[in-house]
Structure formats: C-alpha cells, structure tokens
Amino acid sequence: MHARKGERLVVPSRTLGGPVRDAEIIGVPHDDGSPPYRVRWSDTGHEGLFFPGPDAWVDHEEHPPTAPGGSR
C-alpha cells in the first residue's frame, strides 16, 4: 500500500452491513508512501497514526481537505 498526503483511506466494517470508515491522509512519514499514516477520520474529526490492515485501501482520486467533524 502506498499513499500521498491528501488522499483518502477507506476501511470497511468487519461486521456485515456495518459502516465504512474513511479518513483523509494528512501525513505520510515514509518517502516511499508506505504506512503508517497520520489520518483525520471523517466521522469524528479525530487525528491519529493508523496502520491499515489488509482490508483497507487508498482512494487515489483527489479530494478536497476534510474539516474536523466531516464537513468539506
């Protein structure tokens, strides 16, 4: 997995029919774009370091920055 600042990280729910979470990638500490990433979660605005699992993916389309609380 490789990402750049400003891309979107998507994490599916582990329960059937559960919510999909997404976060704006606000920091990529490694030059090669590998995890972990600093992210801002769209549903809570919480920022933190995230180590994505094998079910997560990066949406490489450009997205405007997300404000805390999920509004754009």
BANUNU-433276 format. One record per residue: residue in one letter; x, y, z of N, C-alpha, C, O in turn. Coordinates in steps of 0.001 Angstrom, whole numbers, plus 500000, padded with zeros to 6 digits. Layout:
% BANUNU-433276
<pt><rest>A</rest><n_px>X</n_px><n_py>Y</n_py><n_pz>Z</n_pz><ca_px>X</ca_px><ca_py>Y</ca_py><ca_pz>Z</ca_pz><c_px>X</c_px><c_py>Y</c_py><c_pz>Z</c_pz><o_px>X</o_px><o_py>Y</o_py><o_pz>Z</o_pz></pt>
...
//
This chain:
% BANUNU-433276
<pt><rest>M</rest><n_px>500857</n_px><n_py>498830</n_py><n_pz>500000</n_pz><ca_px>500000</ca_px><ca_py>500000</ca_py><ca_pz>500000</ca_pz><c_px>500897</c_px><c_py>501223</c_py><c_pz>500000</c_pz><o_px>501883</o_px><o_py>501299</o_py><o_pz>500732</o_pz></pt>
<pt><rest>H</rest><n_px>500522</n_px><n_py>502194</n_py><n_pz>499146</n_pz><ca_px>501249</ca_px><ca_py>503451</ca_py><ca_pz>499058</ca_pz><c_px>500243</c_px><c_py>504584</c_py><c_pz>498976</c_pz><o_px>499203</o_px><o_py>504458</o_py><o_pz>498329</o_pz></pt>
<pt><rest>A</rest><n_px>500556</n_px><n_py>505684</n_py><n_pz>499631</n_pz><ca_px>499630</ca_px><ca_py>506818</ca_py><ca_pz>499664</ca_pz><c_px>500408</c_px><c_py>508120</c_py><c_pz>499685</c_pz><o_px>501610</o_px><o_py>508160</o_py><o_pz>499948</o_pz></pt>
<pt><rest>R</rest><n_px>499667</n_px><n_py>509185</n_py><n_pz>499396</n_pz><ca_px>500206</ca_px><ca_py>510543</ca_py><ca_pz>499469</ca_pz><c_px>499277</c_px><c_py>511382</c_py><c_pz>500334</c_pz><o_px>498096</o_px><o_py>511073</o_py><o_pz>500494</o_pz></pt>
<pt><rest>K</rest><n_px>499828</n_px><n_py>512432</n_py><n_pz>500877</n_pz><ca_px>499049</ca_px><ca_py>513375</ca_py><ca_pz>501669</ca_pz><c_px>497891</c_px><c_py>513893</c_py><c_pz>500827</c_pz><o_px>498067</o_px><o_py>514243</o_py><o_pz>499660</o_pz></pt>
<pt><rest>G</rest><n_px>496698</n_px><n_py>513937</n_py><n_pz>501432</n_pz><ca_px>495505</ca_px><ca_py>514424</ca_py><ca_pz>500752</ca_pz><c_px>494633</c_px><c_py>513330</c_py><c_pz>500172</c_pz><o_px>493478</o_px><o_py>513582</o_py><o_pz>499829</o_pz></pt>
<pt><rest>E</rest><n_px>495166</n_px><n_py>512105</n_py><n_pz>500052</n_pz><ca_px>494352</ca_px><ca_py>511004</ca_py><ca_pz>499558</ca_pz><c_px>493464</c_px><c_py>510480</c_py><c_pz>500677</c_pz><o_px>493618</o_px><o_py>510854</o_py><o_pz>501839</o_pz></pt>
<pt><rest>R</rest><n_px>492533</n_px><n_py>509608</n_py><n_pz>500308</n_pz><ca_px>491551</ca_px><ca_py>509101</ca_py><ca_pz>501259</ca_pz><c_px>491817</c_px><c_py>507625</c_py><c_pz>501549</c_pz><o_px>491989</o_px><o_py>506823</o_py><o_pz>500631</o_pz></pt>
<pt><rest>L</rest><n_px>491847</n_px><n_py>507282</n_py><n_pz>502828</n_pz><ca_px>491987</ca_px><ca_py>505905</ca_py><ca_pz>503276</ca_pz><c_px>490604</c_px><c_py>505372</c_py><c_pz>503607</c_pz><o_px>489849</o_px><o_py>506020</o_py><o_pz>504331</o_pz></pt>
<pt><rest>V</rest><n_px>490261</n_px><n_py>504202</n_py><n_pz>503088</n_pz><ca_px>488935</ca_px><ca_py>503621</ca_py><ca_pz>503288</ca_pz><c_px>489098</c_px><c_py>502293</c_py><c_pz>504025</c_pz><o_px>489924</o_px><o_py>501458</o_py><o_pz>503658</o_pz></pt>
<pt><rest>V</rest><n_px>488288</n_px><n_py>502119</n_py><n_pz>505077</n_pz><ca_px>488343</ca_px><ca_py>500902</ca_py><ca_pz>505891</ca_pz><c_px>486930</c_px><c_py>500339</c_py><c_pz>505999</c_pz><o_px>486061</o_px><o_py>500973</o_py><o_pz>506596</o_pz></pt>
<pt><rest>P</rest><n_px>486686</n_px><n_py>499147</n_py><n_pz>505427</n_pz><ca_px>485353</ca_px><ca_py>498561</ca_py><ca_pz>505519</ca_pz><c_px>485067</c_px><c_py>498043</c_py><c_pz>506924</c_pz><o_px>485979</o_px><o_py>497795</o_py><o_pz>507714</o_pz></pt>
<pt><rest>S</rest><n_px>483783</n_px><n_py>497889</n_py><n_pz>507213</n_pz><ca_px>483371</ca_px><ca_py>497355</ca_py><ca_pz>508505</ca_pz><c_px>483697</c_px><c_py>495873</c_py><c_pz>508578</c_pz><o_px>483693</o_px><o_py>495180</o_py><o_pz>507561</o_pz></pt>
<pt><rest>R</rest><n_px>483972</n_px><n_py>495401</n_py><n_pz>509748</n_pz><ca_px>484217</ca_px><ca_py>493964</ca_py><ca_pz>509931</ca_pz><c_px>482929</c_px><c_py>493203</c_py><c_pz>510202</c_pz><o_px>482932</o_px><o_py>491975</o_py><o_pz>510300</o_pz></pt>
<pt><rest>T</rest><n_px>481826</n_px><n_py>493941</n_py><n_pz>510323</n_pz><ca_px>480529</ca_px><ca_py>493290</ca_py><ca_pz>510507</ca_pz><c_px>479698</c_px><c_py>493483</c_py><c_pz>509250</c_pz><o_px>479754</o_px><o_py>494542</o_py><o_pz>508625</o_pz></pt>
<pt><rest>L</rest><n_px>478944</n_px><n_py>492489</n_py><n_pz>508882</n_pz><ca_px>478123</ca_px><ca_py>492536</ca_py><ca_pz>507690</ca_pz><c_px>477147</c_px><c_py>493701</c_py><c_pz>507769</c_pz><o_px>476381</o_px><o_py>493814</o_py><o_pz>508726</o_pz></pt>
<pt><rest>G</rest><n_px>477178</n_px><n_py>494559</n_py><n_pz>506768</n_pz><ca_px>476282</ca_px><ca_py>495703</ca_py><ca_pz>506735</ca_pz><c_px>476706</c_px><c_py>496865</c_py><c_pz>507606</c_pz><o_px>475980</o_px><o_py>497854</o_py><o_pz>507710</o_pz></pt>
<pt><rest>G</rest><n_px>477863</n_px><n_py>496769</n_py><n_pz>508231</n_pz><ca_px>478343</ca_px><ca_py>497837</ca_py><ca_pz>509099</ca_pz><c_px>478851</c_px><c_py>499017</c_py><c_pz>508294</c_pz><o_px>478980</o_px><o_py>498923</o_py><o_pz>507073</o_pz></pt>
<pt><rest>P</rest><n_px>479141</n_px><n_py>500121</n_py><n_pz>508955</n_pz><ca_px>479581</ca_px><ca_py>501325</ca_py><ca_pz>508253</ca_pz><c_px>481006</c_px><c_py>501201</c_py><c_pz>507719</c_pz><o_px>481847</o_px><o_py>500508</o_py><o_pz>508291</o_pz></pt>
<pt><rest>V</rest><n_px>481246</n_px><n_py>501884</n_py><n_pz>506621</n_pz><ca_px>482594</ca_px><ca_py>502016</ca_py><ca_pz>506077</ca_pz><c_px>483167</c_px><c_py>503303</c_py><c_pz>506649</c_pz><o_px>482506</o_px><o_py>504341</o_py><o_pz>506633</o_pz></pt>
<pt><rest>R</rest><n_px>484390</n_px><n_py>503239</n_py><n_pz>507155</n_pz><ca_px>485026</ca_px><ca_py>504453</ca_py><ca_pz>507684</ca_pz><c_px>486023</c_px><c_py>504962</c_py><c_pz>506665</c_pz><o_px>486620</o_px><o_py>504185</o_py><o_pz>505920</o_pz></pt>
<pt><rest>D</rest><n_px>486197</n_px><n_py>506271</n_py><n_pz>506637</n_pz><ca_px>487220</ca_px><ca_py>506828</ca_py><ca_pz>505765</ca_pz><c_px>487911</c_px><c_py>507972</c_py><c_pz>506482</c_pz><o_px>487364</o_px><o_py>508588</o_py><o_pz>507396</o_pz></pt>
<pt><rest>A</rest><n_px>489125</n_px><n_py>508233</n_py><n_pz>506041</n_pz><ca_px>489941</ca_px><ca_py>509268</ca_py><ca_pz>506656</ca_pz><c_px>490773</c_px><c_py>509960</c_py><c_pz>505597</c_pz><o_px>491188</o_px><o_py>509345</o_py><o_pz>504615</o_pz></pt>
<pt><rest>E</rest><n_px>491011</n_px><n_py>511237</n_py><n_pz>505803</n_pz><ca_px>491945</ca_px><ca_py>511966</ca_py><ca_pz>504956</ca_pz><c_px>493352</c_px><c_py>511674</c_py><c_pz>505459</c_pz><o_px>493608</o_px><o_py>511731</o_py><o_pz>506662</o_pz></pt>
<pt><rest>I</rest><n_px>494246</n_px><n_py>511366</n_py><n_pz>504559</n_pz><ca_px>495640</ca_px><ca_py>511152</ca_py><ca_pz>504933</ca_pz><c_px>496282</c_px><c_py>512530</c_py><c_pz>505037</c_pz><o_px>496399</o_px><o_py>513254</o_py><o_pz>504048</o_pz></pt>
<pt><rest>I</rest><n_px>496695</n_px><n_py>512877</n_py><n_pz>506252</n_pz><ca_px>497255</ca_px><ca_py>514208</ca_py><ca_pz>506494</ca_pz><c_px>498767</c_px><c_py>514177</c_py><c_pz>506683</c_pz><o_px>499404</o_px><o_py>515224</o_py><o_pz>506804</o_pz></pt>
<pt><rest>G</rest><n_px>499341</n_px><n_py>512976</n_py><n_pz>506709</n_pz><ca_px>500788</ca_px><ca_py>512852</ca_py><ca_pz>506834</ca_pz><c_px>501261</c_px><c_py>511482</c_py><c_pz>506421</c_pz><o_px>500657</o_px><o_py>510466</o_py><o_pz>506765</o_pz></pt>
<pt><rest>V</rest><n_px>502359</n_px><n_py>511468</n_py><n_pz>505672</n_pz><ca_px>502976</ca_px><ca_py>510208</ca_py><ca_pz>505233</ca_pz><c_px>504445</c_px><c_py>510291</c_py><c_pz>505650</c_pz><o_px>505238</o_px><o_py>510936</o_py><o_pz>504965</o_pz></pt>
<pt><rest>P</rest><n_px>504821</n_px><n_py>509650</n_py><n_pz>506761</n_pz><ca_px>506174</ca_px><ca_py>509809</ca_py><ca_pz>507283</ca_pz><c_px>507280</c_px><c_py>509165</c_py><c_pz>506445</c_pz><o_px>508444</o_px><o_py>509553</o_py><o_pz>506554</o_pz></pt>
<pt><rest>H</rest><n_px>506923</n_px><n_py>508178</n_py><n_pz>505607</n_pz><ca_px>507943</ca_px><ca_py>507493</ca_py><ca_pz>504809</ca_pz><c_px>507958</c_px><c_py>508021</c_py><c_pz>503376</c_pz><o_px>506904</o_px><o_py>508202</o_py><o_pz>502767</o_pz></pt>
<pt><rest>D</rest><n_px>509146</n_px><n_py>508267</n_py><n_pz>502845</n_pz><ca_px>509291</ca_px><ca_py>508796</ca_py><ca_pz>501491</ca_pz><c_px>508684</c_px><c_py>507892</c_py><c_pz>500424</c_pz><o_px>508280</o_px><o_py>508376</o_py><o_pz>499367</o_pz></pt>
<pt><rest>D</rest><n_px>508612</n_px><n_py>506590</n_py><n_pz>500680</n_pz><ca_px>508064</ca_px><ca_py>505664</ca_py><ca_pz>499679</ca_pz><c_px>506540</c_px><c_py>505543</c_py><c_pz>499753</c_pz><o_px>505949</o_px><o_py>504775</o_py><o_pz>498995</o_pz></pt>
<pt><rest>G</rest><n_px>505892</n_px><n_py>506294</n_py><n_pz>500662</n_pz><ca_px>504436</ca_px><ca_py>506290</ca_py><ca_pz>500766</ca_pz><c_px>503853</c_px><c_py>505107</c_py><c_pz>501511</c_pz><o_px>502642</o_px><o_py>504886</o_py><o_pz>501472</o_pz></pt>
<pt><rest>S</rest><n_px>504692</n_px><n_py>504345</n_py><n_pz>502187</n_pz><ca_px>504207</ca_px><ca_py>503179</ca_py><ca_pz>502929</ca_pz><c_px>503661</c_px><c_py>503592</c_py><c_pz>504299</c_pz><o_px>504015</o_px><o_py>504649</o_py><o_pz>504821</o_pz></pt>
<pt><rest>P</rest><n_px>502786</n_px><n_py>502740</n_py><n_pz>504882</n_pz><ca_px>502217</ca_px><ca_py>503033</ca_py><ca_pz>506200</ca_pz><c_px>503291</c_px><c_py>502991</c_py><c_pz>507283</c_pz><o_px>504391</o_px><o_py>502485</o_py><o_pz>507061</o_pz></pt>
<pt><rest>P</rest><n_px>502959</n_px><n_py>503529</n_py><n_pz>508456</n_pz><ca_px>501685</ca_px><ca_py>504055</ca_py><ca_pz>508906</ca_pz><c_px>501452</c_px><c_py>505457</c_py><c_pz>508362</c_pz><o_px>502363</o_px><o_py>506102</o_py><o_pz>507842</o_pz></pt>
<pt><rest>Y</rest><n_px>500194</n_px><n_py>505919</n_py><n_pz>508495</n_pz><ca_px>499799</ca_px><ca_py>507238</ca_py><ca_pz>508019</ca_pz><c_px>499188</c_px><c_py>508036</c_py><c_pz>509166</c_pz><o_px>498559</o_px><o_py>507476</o_py><o_pz>510064</o_pz></pt>
<pt><rest>R</rest><n_px>499383</n_px><n_py>509359</n_py><n_pz>509120</n_pz><ca_px>498632</ca_px><ca_py>510242</ca_py><ca_pz>510015</ca_pz><c_px>497340</c_px><c_py>510529</c_py><c_pz>509283</c_pz><o_px>497355</o_px><o_py>510941</o_py><o_pz>508123</o_pz></pt>
<pt><rest>V</rest><n_px>496216</n_px><n_py>510311</n_py><n_pz>509958</n_pz><ca_px>494912</ca_px><ca_py>510464</ca_py><ca_pz>509323</ca_pz><c_px>493980</c_px><c_py>511318</c_py><c_pz>510161</c_pz><o_px>494171</o_px><o_py>511489</o_py><o_pz>511365</o_pz></pt>
<pt><rest>R</rest><n_px>492954</n_px><n_py>511856</n_py><n_pz>509485</n_pz><ca_px>491858</ca_px><ca_py>512567</ca_py><ca_pz>510154</ca_pz><c_px>490578</c_px><c_py>511854</c_py><c_pz>509728</c_pz><o_px>490207</o_px><o_py>511884</o_py><o_pz>508554</o_pz></pt>
<pt><rest>W</rest><n_px>489904</n_px><n_py>511213</n_py><n_pz>510686</n_pz><ca_px>488692</ca_px><ca_py>510443</ca_py><ca_pz>510392</ca_pz><c_px>487537</c_px><c_py>511377</c_py><c_pz>510057</c_pz><o_px>487308</o_px><o_py>512359</o_py><o_pz>510763</o_pz></pt>
<pt><rest>S</rest><n_px>486806</n_px><n_py>511078</n_py><n_pz>508979</n_pz><ca_px>485726</ca_px><ca_py>511956</ca_py><ca_pz>508529</ca_pz><c_px>484528</c_px><c_py>511937</c_py><c_pz>509467</c_pz><o_px>483796</o_px><o_py>512923</o_py><o_pz>509544</o_pz></pt>
<pt><rest>D</rest><n_px>484311</n_px><n_py>510829</n_py><n_pz>510185</n_pz><ca_px>483127</ca_px><ca_py>510747</ca_py><ca_pz>511042</ca_pz><c_px>483312</c_px><c_py>511399</c_py><c_pz>512410</c_pz><o_px>482330</o_px><o_py>511773</o_py><o_pz>513051</o_pz></pt>
<pt><rest>T</rest><n_px>484548</n_px><n_py>511538</n_py><n_pz>512862</n_pz><ca_px>484778</ca_px><ca_py>512094</ca_py><ca_pz>514199</ca_pz><c_px>485708</c_px><c_py>513299</c_py><c_pz>514207</c_pz><o_px>485702</o_px><o_py>514075</o_py><o_pz>515163</o_pz></pt>
<pt><rest>G</rest><n_px>486503</n_px><n_py>513467</n_py><n_pz>513161</n_pz><ca_px>487499</ca_px><ca_py>514531</ca_py><ca_pz>513138</ca_pz><c_px>488749</c_px><c_py>514189</c_py><c_pz>513932</c_pz><o_px>489692</o_px><o_py>514979</o_py><o_pz>513982</o_pz></pt>
<pt><rest>H</rest><n_px>488759</n_px><n_py>513001</n_py><n_pz>514558</n_pz><ca_px>489907</ca_px><ca_py>512571</ca_py><ca_pz>515348</ca_pz><c_px>491116</c_px><c_py>512368</c_py><c_pz>514443</c_pz><o_px>490993</o_px><o_py>511814</o_py><o_pz>513350</o_pz></pt>
<pt><rest>E</rest><n_px>492279</n_px><n_py>512814</n_py><n_pz>514896</n_pz><ca_px>493513</ca_px><ca_py>512625</ca_py><ca_pz>514166</ca_pz><c_px>494397</c_px><c_py>511648</c_py><c_pz>514913</c_pz><o_px>494451</o_px><o_py>511656</o_py><o_pz>516143</o_pz></pt>
<pt><rest>G</rest><n_px>495090</n_px><n_py>510807</n_py><n_pz>514160</n_pz><ca_px>495978</ca_px><ca_py>509855</ca_py><ca_pz>514790</ca_pz><c_px>496815</c_px><c_py>509111</c_py><c_pz>513772</c_pz><o_px>496665</o_px><o_py>509294</o_py><o_pz>512564</o_pz></pt>
<pt><rest>L</rest><n_px>497693</n_px><n_py>508275</n_py><n_pz>514276</n_pz><ca_px>498544</ca_px><ca_py>507429</ca_py><ca_pz>513457</ca_pz><c_px>497791</c_px><c_py>506130</c_py><c_pz>513199</c_pz><o_px>497247</o_px><o_py>505538</o_py><o_pz>514131</o_pz></pt>
<pt><rest>F</rest><n_px>497751</n_px><n_py>505681</n_py><n_pz>511952</n_pz><ca_px>496967</ca_px><ca_py>504489</ca_py><ca_pz>511599</ca_pz><c_px>497808</c_px><c_py>503523</c_py><c_pz>510783</c_pz><o_px>498477</o_px><o_py>503908</o_py><o_pz>509823</o_pz></pt>
<pt><rest>F</rest><n_px>497759</n_px><n_py>502262</n_py><n_pz>511185</n_pz><ca_px>498407</ca_px><ca_py>501173</ca_py><ca_pz>510479</ca_pz><c_px>497311</c_px><c_py>500376</c_py><c_pz>509776</c_pz><o_px>496658</o_px><o_py>499554</o_py><o_pz>510419</o_pz></pt>
<pt><rest>P</rest><n_px>497083</n_px><n_py>500591</n_py><n_pz>508471</n_pz><ca_px>495972</ca_px><ca_py>499917</ca_py><ca_pz>507794</ca_pz><c_px>496172</c_px><c_py>498413</c_py><c_pz>507701</c_pz><o_px>497286</o_px><o_py>497925</o_py><o_pz>507507</o_pz></pt>
<pt><rest>G</rest><n_px>495061</n_px><n_py>497688</n_py><n_pz>507844</n_pz><ca_px>495072</ca_px><ca_py>496241</ca_py><ca_pz>507687</ca_pz><c_px>494900</c_px><c_py>495861</c_py><c_pz>506228</c_pz><o_px>494811</o_px><o_py>496735</o_py><o_pz>505366</o_pz></pt>
<pt><rest>P</rest><n_px>494851</n_px><n_py>494559</n_py><n_pz>505937</n_pz><ca_px>494778</ca_px><ca_py>494090</ca_py><ca_pz>504559</ca_pz><c_px>493454</c_px><c_py>494397</c_py><c_pz>503871</c_pz><o_px>493374</o_px><o_py>494328</o_py><o_pz>502645</o_pz></pt>
<pt><rest>D</rest><n_px>492413</n_px><n_py>494735</n_py><n_pz>504629</n_pz><ca_px>491111</ca_px><ca_py>495040</ca_py><ca_pz>504031</ca_pz><c_px>490942</c_px><c_py>496523</c_py><c_pz>503691</c_pz><o_px>489944</o_px><o_py>496901</o_py><o_pz>503077</o_pz></pt>
<pt><rest>A</rest><n_px>491897</n_px><n_py>497363</n_py><n_pz>504080</n_pz><ca_px>491826</ca_px><ca_py>498805</ca_py><ca_pz>503808</ca_pz><c_px>492413</c_px><c_py>499106</c_py><c_pz>502434</c_pz><o_px>493223</o_px><o_py>498343</o_py><o_pz>501906</o_pz></pt>
<pt><rest>W</rest><n_px>491988</n_px><n_py>500236</n_py><n_pz>501866</n_pz><ca_px>492573</ca_px><ca_py>500664</ca_py><ca_pz>500598</ca_pz><c_px>492650</c_px><c_py>502176</c_py><c_pz>500550</c_pz><o_px>491987</o_px><o_py>502875</o_py><o_pz>501318</o_pz></pt>
<pt><rest>V</rest><n_px>493478</n_px><n_py>502674</n_py><n_pz>499626</n_pz><ca_px>493649</ca_px><ca_py>504111</ca_py><ca_pz>499433</ca_pz><c_px>492893</c_px><c_py>504508</c_py><c_pz>498175</c_pz><o_px>493073</o_px><o_py>503911</o_py><o_pz>497113</o_pz></pt>
<pt><rest>D</rest><n_px>492046</n_px><n_py>505523</n_py><n_pz>498307</n_pz><ca_px>491349</ca_px><ca_py>506115</ca_py><ca_pz>497175</ca_pz><c_px>492298</c_px><c_py>507188</c_py><c_pz>496642</c_pz><o_px>492500</o_px><o_py>508222</o_py><o_pz>497280</o_pz></pt>
<pt><rest>H</rest><n_px>492877</n_px><n_py>506935</n_py><n_pz>495469</n_pz><ca_px>493901</ca_px><ca_py>507826</ca_py><ca_pz>494926</ca_pz><c_px>493339</c_px><c_py>509030</c_py><c_pz>494182</c_pz><o_px>494104</o_px><o_py>509851</o_py><o_pz>493676</o_pz></pt>
<pt><rest>E</rest><n_px>491998</n_px><n_py>509153</n_py><n_pz>494104</n_pz><ca_px>491410</ca_px><ca_py>510332</ca_py><ca_pz>493471</ca_pz><c_px>491636</c_px><c_py>511534</c_py><c_pz>494369</c_pz><o_px>491743</o_px><o_py>511406</o_py><o_pz>495588</o_pz></pt>
<pt><rest>E</rest><n_px>491706</n_px><n_py>512704</n_py><n_pz>493748</n_pz><ca_px>491913</ca_px><ca_py>513918</ca_py><ca_pz>494543</ca_pz><c_px>490612</c_px><c_py>514314</c_py><c_pz>495231</c_pz><o_px>489543</o_px><o_py>514299</o_py><o_pz>494621</o_pz></pt>
<pt><rest>H</rest><n_px>490717</n_px><n_py>514668</n_py><n_pz>496504</n_pz><ca_px>489582</ca_px><ca_py>515103</ca_py><ca_pz>497316</ca_pz><c_px>489966</c_px><c_py>516376</c_py><c_pz>498032</c_pz><o_px>491114</o_px><o_py>516529</o_py><o_pz>498451</o_pz></pt>
<pt><rest>P</rest><n_px>489014</n_px><n_py>517303</n_py><n_pz>498182</n_pz><ca_px>489326</ca_px><ca_py>518495</ca_py><ca_pz>498986</ca_pz><c_px>489543</c_px><c_py>518096</c_py><c_pz>500429</c_pz><o_px>488990</o_px><o_py>517090</o_py><o_pz>500873</o_pz></pt>
<pt><rest>P</rest><n_px>490338</n_px><n_py>518861</n_py><n_pz>501183</n_pz><ca_px>490570</ca_px><ca_py>518538</ca_py><ca_pz>502600</ca_pz><c_px>489258</c_px><c_py>518480</c_py><c_pz>503373</c_pz><o_px>488321</o_px><o_py>519227</o_py><o_pz>503089</o_pz></pt>
<pt><rest>T</rest><n_px>489203</n_px><n_py>517583</n_py><n_pz>504353</n_pz><ca_px>488039</ca_px><ca_py>517418</ca_py><ca_pz>505192</ca_pz><c_px>488249</c_px><c_py>518160</c_py><c_pz>506500</c_pz><o_px>489280</o_px><o_py>518000</o_py><o_pz>507154</o_pz></pt>
<pt><rest>A</rest><n_px>487280</n_px><n_py>518963</n_py><n_pz>506877</n_pz><ca_px>487361</ca_px><ca_py>519692</ca_py><ca_pz>508145</ca_pz><c_px>486982</c_px><c_py>518753</c_py><c_pz>509285</c_pz><o_px>486252</o_px><o_py>517789</o_py><o_pz>509055</o_pz></pt>
<pt><rest>P</rest><n_px>487451</n_px><n_py>519000</n_py><n_pz>510502</n_pz><ca_px>487040</ca_px><ca_py>518179</ca_py><ca_pz>511642</ca_pz><c_px>485512</c_px><c_py>518118</c_py><c_pz>511723</c_pz><o_px>484831</o_px><o_py>519129</o_py><o_pz>511553</o_pz></pt>
<pt><rest>G</rest><n_px>484998</n_px><n_py>516954</n_py><n_pz>511977</n_pz><ca_px>483556</ca_px><ca_py>516770</ca_py><ca_pz>512059</ca_pz><c_px>482954</c_px><c_py>516290</c_py><c_pz>510750</c_pz><o_px>481757</o_px><o_py>516008</o_py><o_pz>510687</o_pz></pt>
<pt><rest>G</rest><n_px>483776</n_px><n_py>516193</n_py><n_pz>509688</n_pz><ca_px>483315</ca_px><ca_py>515605</ca_py><ca_pz>508444</ca_pz><c_px>482810</c_px><c_py>516565</c_py><c_pz>507395</c_pz><o_px>482517</o_px><o_py>516122</o_py><o_pz>506285</o_pz></pt>
<pt><rest>S</rest><n_px>482686</n_px><n_py>517864</n_py><n_pz>507671</n_pz><ca_px>482206</ca_px><ca_py>518775</ca_py><ca_pz>506642</ca_pz><c_px>483351</c_px><c_py>519141</c_py><c_pz>505709</c_pz><o_px>484518</o_px><o_py>519148</o_py><o_pz>506101</o_pz></pt>
<pt><rest>R</rest><n_px>482989</n_px><n_py>519446</n_py><n_pz>504461</n_pz><ca_px>484014</ca_px><ca_py>519802</ca_py><ca_pz>503470</ca_pz><c_px>483935</c_px><c_py>521257</c_py><c_pz>503140</c_pz><o_px>484716</o_px><o_py>521749</o_py><o_pz>502325</o_pz></pt>
//
